[in-house]
Amino acid sequence: MKNNLLFVFIWILAVPVFAQDHLSAYISVGLNNNLVLKDKSISLEQSLLSLKNAKSYFLPSVTFITDYLSAVGGRIITFPAGDLLNSVYSTLNQLTSTQKFPPVSNVDAQLLPNNFYDSRFHISYPLLNRDIYYNREISRHEVVMKEYEVDIYRQELIRDIKQAYFNYCTAMERVSIYSDALILVNLNLKVTQSLLKNGKGLPANVLRVESERQNIAAKIIESDNGRLNARNYLNFLTNRPLADSVIFEEPPMSDSLTDRLAGMPDIQERSELKRIGTGIELYNDRLKLKKIYYIPKLSTYLDLGSQASDFKFNSGSRYYFFGAQLDMPIFNGERNRNNIRQAQLDLVSLHLQKDLLTSQLQLFAAAAQNNVASAWAACKATEKQLLSAKAYFNLIDKGYKEGSNSLIEFIDARNQLTEAALQLNINRYNVLLQMAEYERQTAVSKIK
């Protein structure tokens, strides 16, 4: 039993190699099911649609338009045809002795059309418009920035799932350690009761051991509640039912930690830096867009349609109408120059933000690297403490059974063994937790 306990307490420590089947499976499930990541993916898809819209402005625009007008009354235009022609027609009839030129009446025409339609295809096309080009480039940069934003959250999610899983494993091992300690206390209770029967013990010793057993049983319940909370959080991150079971798997270890931590950590792969770099390109395009305000815009349009009264459609109703429009700014109260200056200041500010972000990320990465090294050193020290506590417990346990050591010494030795095992468990998984943070700060974790 003691050998089994020692086997549970002592693990060989080294760099975590995150190739665990179950942990990788939880990460994949989280990347596929996490609600926040799904929402960010929708935002990315919206940006892609905006880019498609920006590209569509390079193509002609075709619209079908139909107008129908029907009116009674309103203004009337009088055309004096009779007044102008009847005297001439009368003279012609007298000269020709005929009535070939009958008199005509004046015409009253209603200005508002009645029962009139106008149906046409309106086609427009920009011949010269640099705004369209830069707006397309701006939309393309916005899509790339959204992609980096999604990737940033993916890396955050991978780290959170790893740390949640390691916290679950810590709680599982904590329950196991207390359970093994309870086995030792139960064995000690039997020994103490046997000593009491043989007249070599005291009733108070039995009561003390029973009290220790109840205390450890309470620790087991507390640790198991911690395990359930860790399980619930992991299931929350992976968007699974909170009560779903989590498979415990000891992380495989190797002995190359110091090799991976040599030198300054590399942060060049951080999506945050790439995102702000793309933002600088976007603001450059915005600045260029502001600077070309003086370039005129030229567009053309063509109408192909038919218009007539009483829904007539013939060669007389059909028409085409072509036009071109030139838009050239002359003066707008210095607004364009002010907009250019504002865009320049935005660009300077973004460069300063990039420099600050670079320094911050380098600081965070260096701190994460140091935290891994500290956790590693603490873990190695705890290994030795556990070996020492194990040897001391074996010595006191043997002496207690032989009557040369007191119950107080036995309980103290057992507590030292349990605390050393708990501390080793905490320190071991702390290495894994800190390594997950280090991988996040150096953008190592990129599980797709």
Number of C-alpha atoms within 10 A of each C-alpha: 9 12 8 9 17 16 10 15 24 17 14 11 19 19 21 20 12 15 10 13 10 16 21 16 11 21 24 17 16 23 24 14 15 19 15 16 19 14 12 18 17 13 17 21 15 14 21 18 14 17 20 14 13 19 17 13 16 15 10 13 13 14 10 12 12 12 10 15 12 11 12 11 10 9 10 12 10 12 13 13 14 15 13 13 16 17 12 13 18 16 12 15 15 10 9 10 9 11 12 11 15 11 15 14 13 14 13 12 12 15 14 15 17 15 14 17 19 17 17 21 16 18 16 19 17 19 15 14 16 16 17 17 15 20 19 21 19 22 21 20 22 21 22 18 23 20 19 21 20 22 21 18 16 23 23 17 21 25 23 20 26 23 22 21 26 26 24 26 23 24 24 18 23 25 23 19 22 22 16 21 22 20 16 17 21 16 12 22 20 14 16 24 20 14 19 16 12 9 9 11 18 13 12 10 18 21 14 16 21 16 12 18 20 14 12 18 17 13 17 20 13 14 20 19 14 19 21 18 17 23 23 21 20 27 24 17 23 22 17 17 10 16 11 11 12 18 12 15 13 12 18 14 16 11 11 12 17 13 9 10 16 9 10 10 21 15 20 14 12 20 21 21 18 17 22 18 16 20 21 20 16 22 20 18 20 21 21 17 19 21 16 13 17 13 14 13 17 15 15 16 17 17 20 15 18 21 21 18 16 10 14 14 12 10 8 10 14 16 12 12 11 12 10 13 12 12 12 12 12 8 9 8 8 8 10 17 14 12 14 19 15 14 21 18 13 17 20 13 12 17 16 12 13 19 11 12 15 17 12 12 20 19 14 18 23 21 16 22 24 15 19 25 18 15 21 25 13 17 23 16 13 22 23 14 19 23 17 14 21 23 14 16 21 16 14 22 22 13 15 19 16 10 13 10 15 16 20 13 15 23 19 14 21 22 16 19 26 21 17 22 29 22 20 24 24 19 23 25 24 23 25 25 23 22 26 24 26 25 19 23 27 22 20 15 18 12 11 10
